[in-house]
């Protein structure tokens, strides 16, 4: 869910074909439990039940991200990265499709 001290976060972007821009954000954290992968975009869902509003938000950030991406004609997904971490990938159409 988060990147521990000493871990890393990487951001990559590029053309994915069909006039889409793909952005991927990956970390070296502990990943997301496989049973939670389908739920991370649900409103108020937090995979780590020990996190409280004071220490980890209310569970709206990924819901808002999904709504924004989809409102612009794109898509967003999450996957676990072997051996650890998670990767969020979103694609957005590019105006003029010059990619």
Secondary structure by P-SEA (a helix, b strand, c coil): cccccccbbbbbbbbccccbbbbbbbbcccccccccccccccccccccccccccccccccaaaaaaaaaaaaccccccccccccbbbbbbbbbbccccc
